[in-house]
Amino acid sequence: MNFIKYKIKEGDTLESIAEKETISIKELIDFHNSLSTITQSIITNYLPIHLEYLLIPIKDTTKQSPVDSIGFDMKAVYRCEQVNTTIIDNKTVSTSLQKTQFNVKLSRAKKLAKVNLDDYYYNLTPPFLNEVFEFIKNTEFIRNNVLLNYSDKGKVDKILNKKDQFVQWNNFKNSEHIDGNFIRTLRNNNKVAFDQLLKAGEVQFSEEHDSVNEYQATPFYSLFFDEYLTDENFSVGNIQNKNFRSSLFPTLDTTLELKTSKISESENDIWIRIVNSPELSEDLLSTIRNRYEESYQPNIHFSFTKYKIDYRSRINIDKKSNLIKEGILRVREAVVDNVESLFEFKIRRLEHE
């Protein structure tokens, strides 16, 4: 069996090596383990600290991996910063800062995109929430290693590597890296909640789960994948619907009616503004009232008042590539005077790619 003995370098991960060798992580692990002793085997989705060499199959140059054969014709790297603040009865109860870096490759002709989360930093107040985010961070790396189709309107349309994501989830779930303080405490003190958390992961990463709406409602995908990606003559002043995931009421997804207008335009780029209509359906307001009375009123002790969403974004688009150069999204969601969520998301394209 032909193979090479790859010297593991600082910064290498199974994911980075597998991507470079154009094979899946599972194939890489299975091949290495088939030729290795027990002490040199890989039993999780992470490189063992003591491992110096990785056994990699020699490529058959007559074949291409599905991703390799796509022929990406454009790539971009983005850094994002997200700040969330929750205010209850005029008191700030939590804040979070998240910084991320995304690597994006596009095939314009096939309307395909490969997105990878390269870096993820977070800092939360109160500090104990950081332990929760350590678990979330690991699942975000799985979720944001995604191959997808986007539609003629530029929006996320289909996830193509659900099977690989499910394998990565199972590898993480069964590895020592899941055993952080938060998970260990939850498993020891609340087994039901622990089992529910794992079940939620099983559902989220299963091939049967339709996660398109979840991607569409996530800030990075919501801003990057839009009609300006596919239509250089996209119209301003038009009305479009966009998926929105509530910060105050987790798992509550709704649709916002948004209007686009032009701020300014030059030879090279265009600035646009997107704002939401204040009108909300009676069914949605009724659901929110019920959720508020269940989740917040027992602690706040004040009755439901009025629900408001204020969604505003400013985006700078490069006219040659149709890609975002920079942008900012601000969302204020509130049951007025009772509970409020403030959200700010900034995105900028890096010069190095």
Disulfide bonds with the S-S distance in Angstrom:
none
